[in-house]
Amino acid sequence: MNANDPNSADYSPDLSAIASNIATESDTPPQPPQNLGVFLDRLYGTLFLPQSTFEQLRANPSFWQAAIVIALVNILEILRIDQFSIFRIIWSMISSLIGWFFFTFLLKQLAAVFQKNIKLVNLLTLTGFASLPWLFMAPALSLPSQLRIPMAIAVITWFIVWQVWSASVALEIKSWKTLAIVPLAIGGGIVALIWLGNTFKLLLSISI
């Protein structure tokens, strides 16, 4: 063998490095396209396959899809109470989106008590999709009088359980711990909305 020939070992691939790269790539979950099919699958999964769907939403959040859910729920609620008007629908969408954001932001801040640091978009996505059970309020209230109240209570319970469940998945904490912070976040969100409404009223009274 010629002494000037390069050592064949210099050309041997680094198998350990290749294996490490393959393992790293396999650990990264694929990012599904945010198309209509995925959105519809998430709607169905949130209602009937919540655990796996919440896990998937946490891995692949979508703020805009969650915002569409919040807007849809509130539009249908306006239609349910027979208050159809463009102005009322627009105001309902804006106020619901603001309330949703405040609630989720406060929930994120309260989660710091459990040393949980999570991206706001993840929490927004999960709490947004967890609002879907409220869509069944209108059918529940359209039932005969003897069934109306029990079914409405069932829908409210479903809504609350899904909110707590989704928040516990997002924050990776036990559901009973989430129960301790969700009411505080709801209360804080209501207070923030009242302050915001009073501020707008004050600005309007000054400008008129």
C-alpha positions as CSV (number, residue, x, y, z in Angstrom):
1,M,0.0,0.0,0.0
2,N,1.4,3.4,-0.9
3,A,2.3,5.5,2.1
4,N,0.9,8.6,0.4
5,D,-2.5,7.1,0.0
6,P,-5.0,8.6,2.5
7,N,-6.1,6.4,5.3
8,S,-9.3,4.7,4.4
9,A,-10.6,5.5,7.8
10,D,-10.6,9.2,6.9
11,Y,-13.5,8.4,4.4
12,S,-15.5,6.2,6.7
13,P,-18.7,7.9,7.7
14,D,-19.3,8.9,11.2
15,L,-22.1,6.4,11.9
16,S,-22.7,7.6,15.4
17,A,-23.2,11.2,14.3
18,I,-25.6,10.1,11.5
19,A,-27.6,7.9,14.0
20,S,-27.7,10.8,16.4
21,N,-29.1,13.2,13.7
22,I,-31.7,10.6,12.7
23,A,-32.8,10.2,16.3
24,T,-33.1,14.0,16.8
25,E,-35.2,14.4,13.7
26,S,-37.5,11.5,14.7
27,D,-38.0,13.2,18.1
28,T,-39.4,16.4,16.4
29,P,-43.1,16.0,15.8
30,P,-44.2,16.7,12.3
31,Q,-46.0,20.0,11.8
32,P,-49.3,19.4,10.1
33,P,-50.6,21.9,7.6
34,Q,-53.1,24.3,9.1
35,N,-55.8,23.7,6.5
36,L,-59.6,23.2,6.6
37,G,-59.4,19.5,7.0
38,V,-57.1,19.7,10.0
39,F,-59.4,22.4,11.5
40,L,-62.5,20.2,11.1
41,D,-60.7,17.3,12.6
42,R,-59.7,19.4,15.6
43,L,-63.4,20.5,16.1
44,Y,-64.6,16.9,16.1
45,G,-61.7,15.7,18.3
46,T,-62.2,18.5,20.9
47,L,-65.8,17.4,21.4
48,F,-65.4,13.6,21.3
49,L,-61.7,12.8,21.6
50,P,-60.5,15.5,23.9
51,Q,-57.4,14.0,25.5
52,S,-55.5,13.2,22.3
53,T,-56.8,16.4,20.6
54,F,-55.7,18.6,23.4
55,E,-52.2,17.0,23.3
56,Q,-52.1,17.6,19.5
57,L,-53.2,21.2,20.0
58,R,-50.5,21.8,22.6
59,A,-47.8,20.4,20.2
60,N,-49.1,22.3,17.2
61,P,-51.0,25.4,18.3
62,S,-53.0,27.8,16.0
63,F,-54.1,31.1,17.4
64,W,-56.2,31.9,14.4
65,Q,-58.1,28.6,14.5
66,A,-58.9,29.1,18.2
67,A,-60.0,32.7,17.5
68,I,-62.4,31.4,14.8
69,V,-63.9,29.0,17.4
70,I,-64.4,31.9,19.9
71,A,-66.0,34.1,17.3
72,L,-68.2,31.3,16.0
73,V,-69.4,30.4,19.5
74,N,-70.3,34.0,20.2
75,I,-72.0,34.6,16.9
76,L,-74.3,31.6,17.4
77,E,-75.0,32.8,21.0
78,I,-76.1,36.2,19.6
79,L,-78.4,34.4,17.0
80,R,-79.8,32.2,19.8
81,I,-81.1,35.2,21.8
82,D,-82.6,36.7,18.6
83,Q,-80.5,39.8,18.6
84,F,-79.3,39.7,15.0
85,S,-77.6,42.9,14.0
86,I,-74.3,43.6,12.4
87,F,-73.3,46.0,15.1
88,R,-74.2,43.6,17.9
89,I,-72.4,40.7,16.2
90,I,-69.2,42.7,15.7
91,W,-69.3,44.0,19.2
92,S,-69.9,40.5,20.6
93,M,-66.9,39.2,18.6
94,I,-64.6,42.0,19.8
95,S,-65.6,41.7,23.4
96,S,-65.4,37.9,23.4
97,L,-61.9,37.9,21.9
98,I,-60.7,40.5,24.4
99,G,-62.3,38.5,27.3
100,W,-60.7,35.3,26.0
101,F,-57.3,36.9,25.8
102,F,-57.5,38.4,29.3
103,F,-58.7,35.2,30.8
104,T,-55.9,33.2,29.1
105,F,-53.3,35.8,30.0
106,L,-54.3,35.8,33.6
107,L,-54.4,32.0,33.6
108,K,-50.8,32.0,32.3
109,Q,-49.7,34.4,35.0
110,L,-51.4,32.4,37.8
111,A,-49.8,29.2,36.5
112,A,-46.4,30.7,37.5
113,V,-47.4,29.7,41.0
114,F,-46.8,26.1,39.9
115,Q,-43.5,27.2,38.2
116,K,-45.1,26.5,34.8
117,N,-43.8,28.6,31.9
118,I,-45.9,28.1,28.8
119,K,-46.2,30.0,25.5
120,L,-49.3,32.1,25.5
121,V,-50.3,30.8,22.0
122,N,-50.5,27.3,23.3
123,L,-52.8,28.3,26.1
124,L,-54.9,30.4,23.8
125,T,-55.3,27.6,21.4
126,L,-56.4,25.1,24.0
127,T,-58.8,27.3,25.9
128,G,-60.3,28.5,22.6
129,F,-61.1,25.1,21.3
130,A,-62.3,24.1,24.7
131,S,-65.2,26.6,24.3
132,L,-66.8,24.4,21.7
133,P,-69.3,22.7,24.1
134,W,-71.1,26.0,24.4
135,L,-72.4,25.5,20.9
136,F,-74.9,23.0,22.4
137,M,-76.5,25.6,24.6
138,A,-79.0,26.7,21.9
139,P,-80.2,23.1,21.3
140,A,-80.4,22.5,25.0
141,L,-82.6,25.6,25.6
142,S,-84.9,24.6,22.7
143,L,-85.9,21.4,24.4
144,P,-89.3,21.0,26.3
145,S,-89.4,22.8,29.6
146,Q,-88.9,19.7,31.7
147,L,-85.6,19.0,30.0
148,R,-84.4,22.5,29.3
149,I,-82.8,23.3,32.7
150,P,-81.1,19.9,33.2
151,M,-79.6,20.0,29.7
152,A,-78.5,23.6,30.1
153,I,-76.7,22.7,33.3
154,A,-75.1,19.7,31.5
155,V,-73.8,22.0,28.8
156,I,-72.4,24.5,31.3
157,T,-70.7,21.6,33.2
158,W,-69.3,20.2,30.0
159,F,-67.9,23.7,29.1
160,I,-66.3,24.1,32.5
161,V,-64.8,20.6,32.5
162,W,-63.3,21.1,29.1
163,Q,-61.8,24.5,30.1
164,V,-60.2,23.0,33.2
165,W,-59.1,19.9,31.2
166,S,-57.5,21.9,28.4
167,A,-55.7,24.2,30.8
168,S,-54.3,21.2,32.7
169,V,-53.0,19.7,29.5
170,A,-51.5,23.0,28.4
171,L,-49.8,23.6,31.8
172,E,-49.0,19.9,32.4
173,I,-50.4,20.0,35.9
174,K,-53.2,18.0,37.6
175,S,-56.8,18.9,37.0
176,W,-57.4,19.6,40.7
177,K,-54.6,22.1,40.7
178,T,-56.1,23.8,37.6
179,L,-59.4,24.1,39.5
180,A,-57.6,26.4,41.9
181,I,-56.5,28.9,39.3
182,V,-59.2,28.9,36.7
183,P,-61.8,30.6,38.9
184,L,-59.3,33.3,39.8
185,A,-58.5,33.8,36.1
186,I,-62.2,34.1,35.2
187,G,-62.8,36.6,38.0
188,G,-59.8,38.6,37.0
189,G,-60.9,38.6,33.4
190,I,-64.4,39.9,34.4
191,V,-62.9,42.7,36.5
192,A,-60.5,43.6,33.6
193,L,-63.4,43.8,31.1
194,I,-65.5,46.0,33.5
195,W,-62.5,48.4,33.8
196,L,-62.1,48.4,30.1
197,G,-65.8,49.1,29.5
198,N,-65.7,51.9,32.0
199,T,-62.6,53.4,30.4
200,F,-64.3,53.4,27.0
201,K,-67.4,55.0,28.5
202,L,-65.3,57.7,30.1
203,L,-63.5,58.4,26.8
204,L,-66.8,58.6,24.9
205,S,-68.3,61.0,27.5
206,I,-65.2,63.3,27.2
207,S,-65.2,63.3,23.5
208,I,-69.0,64.1,23.2
